Amino acid sequence: MLRLLDVPLVPDPSGALWWAEERLLAVADLHLEKGSGFAARGRMLPPYDTRATLDRLAEATARLKPRTVLCLGDSFHDRRAAERMHDADHARLAALVAAVDWVWIAGNHDPEAPVGLGGRVAAEVRTGPLTFRHEAEPGARGEVSGHLHPAAAVLLPGRRVRERCFAGDGVRLILPAFGAYAGGLNVLDPAVRRLLRTPFQVHLIRGGKVHAFPHSRLSPDS
């Protein structure tokens, strides 16, 4: 459990954020069809990232039963990604979208609405004291964003653990990338660090659980 402007939120081990009071599930940076996008440019990756991402998304929605799902931008890796989806994956995603109030928030990779999948498109969504958008804005309060793919490294006895994470300071929260092939930027990198007040906290995802660490326990990348 964490609090953003005193709103209780749950960082889910899937990488989604759950707001139980509103029955709202937020995910960021699915980057669907990243594998096929890389393949088109000659860099071959196993073509299973979309299916793996949809598996995790379907599990989270079935378990939590949200009324609203917010996808906080970069849901698709590029503007042609939806066209490259396998028919079965496209149909599965369309069924997930049809089951709830689904909102596609525009990202820098996917500024236009996906074709044939339903849902509605928004630049941002405001619910109560919170604002959900793709990219963090300087000075924002009550903001939930994605875009930066935060990850954290923690020194444990005899080892160093690095995993994707939720990063927040009680005023703003940055969600981890949900996509199977989405990488992670260390939260101590200036691009992330400049947005968060000290002290801040991370909720690191590892082994099907979420583990909270203060910023003082974090390790930079070499």
N, C-alpha and C positions, 0 to 999 in steps of 0.2 A: 504493500500500500504506500502511496505517496500523496502529497497534497500540492495542488497548484492554486494559488489564491484561496486556500482553505477548502478547495473542492477535492473530495477524496477520489482518487483514481487508482486503478490497478494495472501495473505493468505485467502483461501476460507473458508466460514463457514462449509463446508463439512469436512474439515480437510485436503484437498488437497492444493497443491501449484500451482498457475497458472502463467506461463510466457507467457504473451500475444504475445510478439514480435516473439517468436519461436513457438507459439501455442503448448506449452508443458505443460502437467499436470503431477505432481509428487505426489505420495502417498506413505506412509511408513507403514509397519507393519499391513497388513490386518489381519494376523493370522486367515485365513479361517479355519474352522472346529476345532476351539479351543474347542467349546462345546463338540463335539463328542470325541475329544481327552481326555478331562477330564472324560467323561462318561466311556471311555474304562478303566480308572484307578479307577473307582468306585465313582467318584465325579460327581453327577448328576447336570447338568445345562440345562436350556431350550435350545433345539436344533435349535435355530433360528438365531444364530449369523451370519452364512454365508449369509443367505437371507437378513438380515438387512444391512450387509456390502455391498452386491451387489446392494441393493436398492440405497444406498447413492452414490456408485460409478457410477451406471447407470445414476442417476440424474445429477451428476456433468459432466459426459462426454456429455450427451445430451444437457445440458445448455451451456457449454463452447466450445464444438466441437473441441477438440484438434486434432492435427496432430500426436502427439507422446504422449504416456502414459508411464511413468517410475514408476515401482513398486520397491521401494528401500529396498527390502529384507524382510524376514519373511512374505511373502505374504501368506504362508501356515504355520500352526502351527507346523507341523512335516512332516516327509518324506512320511507318508502314508495318509496325509490329503486329497489330491486330489482323492484318491481311495474311501474315505468315503463320498464324496460329493453326495448329491441327484442328480439324473440324470438331473432334471430340472435346478438345480443350475449350474451343470457342463456345460450344453448346453448354459445357459445364459452367463456364463463367457466366454466361447469359442466364442460366438458371439461378445461380447465386444472386445475381443482380436483381432478378425479378421477385425474389422472395422477401426483400426488405426495401426500405427507403435508402437507395444507394446514391451516393454523391461522388462524382469524379472531380476532384480539385485539380485545376490545371497546373502542370509542372513545366520545367524548362525542356524536358525531353518530349512531353506530350501536351502541347498547348491547346490542341483541338480535341473535340469530343470523339470517343471511339465510335465507329459505325457499327450498327446492328447489335449492340450489347445492352441497350436500355440504360436506365439510370438518368441522372441529371448532372449538369456541369455547373461549377461555380468557381469563382476566383478564390473565395474563402468562405467559411461558414462560422457564424457567431451563434453560440448557444450559452445563455446565461452570461457569466463573466468571462467565458473562454472564447478564444478565436482560433480556429483551425485553418492553417494555410500551408503552402508548400515550403516557402523560403522565409526564414526568420527576418524580421524587420527590426532595425535598431530602436531601442527604447520601448519595445512592445511589452505589455503586461498581460498575463493570462493567456499567453500564446502557446499553441502546440504546433510544431512544425516538423518537417522532415529534411530532405535535400542533402544534409551533410553526412549521413550514414555514420553516426557516432559509434565508436568502439572504445573500450577501455582495457588497459593492461594493469594487472595487479600482481605484486610480488607476494608469493605465498612461500611457506617453508620449503626450500629446495627447488622451487620452480617459479616460472613466470607464466601467468595465464592472460591471454588476450582474447576478448570476445566482443561481439556487438552489444550495445547497451542503450538504455534510456539515460539521458543526461538532463538534469534540471536543478534549478536553484530556488524553487518555490514561487517564482514569478513567471518563468518560461520553462518549457519542456521540449526537448528535441528527441524525436523517436528514431529507433534504429531502422535501417533498411530491412524490409520484409522479404525482398526477393532472394531467391536461392543463390544467385550469382552476384549479388551486390556486395561490394567490399566495405571496409570500414575505415574511417578516419579517426585517429586517436583524439580523444577529447582534450588532450593537452596541446594539440596543434592550435596555433593562433586563430585559425578560421572558426574553430568551435569555442575555444577558451575566451575569446573576446566577447562572446554573447552571454556568458554565465558569470554571475556574481560569486564571489568567494565568501563563505564556503558553499560549494555545490556538492551534489551527490550523484552517483551513478547507480543504476540498477542493471547489473550485468547478467546476461543470459548464458547459462551453462548447464549441461546435463539435465535439461528439461525443467530447470528451476531458475528463479530470479534471485540474485544475491545483491544486497545493498552495500556500497562502499563509499566512504567520504573521499573528497578529493585528495586528502592527505595520504591516502593509501595507493594512489595511482602512480604509474610509471610511464615516462615518455618512451616513444620509439627511438631506437638508436639511429 
